[in-house]
């Protein structure tokens, strides 16, 4: 049973990108080192947290960046992923304002 050459997926995700890198005998750390980036850059790129690492992956695979990574993957900052605090503001833990001197004198 002979396997045909792997067809590129219709839409790339982090698992298919990583599989393609390994299929070509490369590693994420090696791609990052070759691009002069920290070794974690390409791993972070697969999670949408390092644009330079993503650029290095696209260049190493020879696949255009727009084809390899979804359009909205690097648009948002990490702070936009933060969930709002369900408890609201904690007013009970704030220091009380010191009464004005005139209020203390009349008391």
C-alpha positions in Angstrom: 0.0 0.0 0.0 1.7 3.1 -1.2 0.6 6.5 0.2 0.2 9.4 -2.2 1.9 12.7 -1.4 0.0 14.4 1.4 -2.4 17.0 0.0 -2.4 20.4 1.8 -5.5 20.8 4.0 -8.3 23.1 2.9 -7.8 25.2 6.0 -4.6 25.1 8.1 -4.7 24.7 11.8 -1.9 24.5 14.4 -2.0 20.7 14.3 -1.7 20.5 10.5 1.0 23.1 10.4 3.1 21.2 13.0 2.5 17.9 11.2 3.8 19.5 7.9 6.9 20.9 9.7 7.7 17.4 11.0 6.9 15.8 7.7 9.5 17.9 6.1 12.1 17.0 8.7 12.1 20.3 10.4 11.4 21.4 14.0 9.8 24.4 15.5 12.9 25.2 17.6 15.1 24.8 14.5 13.0 27.2 12.4 13.1 29.8 15.2 16.9 29.4 15.6 17.4 29.8 11.9 15.3 33.0 11.9 17.3 34.4 14.9 14.4 34.2 17.2 14.0 32.6 20.7 13.3 28.9 20.5 9.8 29.3 21.9 8.8 31.8 19.2 7.4 29.3 16.7 5.6 27.3 19.4 3.9 30.6 20.6 3.1 31.4 16.9 1.0 28.3 16.6 -1.1 29.7 19.5 -1.4 33.1 17.9 1.0 34.8 20.3 4.1 35.5 18.2 3.8 37.1 14.8 7.6 36.9 14.0 7.5 33.2 14.8 4.6 32.8 12.4 6.4 34.6 9.7 9.4 32.3 10.2 7.2 29.2 9.9 5.6 30.5 6.7 9.0 31.3 5.2 10.4 27.9 6.2 7.5 26.0 4.6 7.3 28.3 1.6 3.6 28.8 2.1 2.2 32.4 2.0 1.4 33.7 5.5 -2.2 34.5 4.6 -2.8 30.9 3.4 -1.1 29.3 6.5 -2.6 31.4 9.3 -6.3 32.5 9.7 -6.9 36.2 9.1 -8.0 37.0 12.6 -5.3 35.0 14.4 -2.9 37.9 15.1 -5.3 40.8 15.0 -6.3 40.8 18.7 -4.0 41.5 21.5 -3.7 39.2 24.5 -5.6 41.7 26.7 -8.7 41.5 24.5 -8.9 37.8 25.5 -9.3 38.7 29.2 -12.7 38.0 30.7 -14.5 40.7 32.7 -14.4 40.4 36.4 -17.8 38.8 37.4 -17.6 40.3 40.9 -17.4 43.9 39.7 -15.3 46.4 41.7 -14.4 45.6 45.2 -15.5 48.7 47.1 -15.4 47.0 50.5 -11.6 46.6 50.4 -10.9 50.2 49.5 -9.6 52.5 52.2 -12.2 54.9 53.6 -11.8 58.5 52.9 -10.6 60.5 55.8 -13.2 62.9 57.0 -12.4 66.6 56.5 -11.1 68.4 59.5 -14.3 70.5 59.8 -16.5 67.3 60.0 -14.2 65.8 62.7 -14.4 69.0 64.8 -18.2 69.1 64.8 -18.5 65.5 65.8 
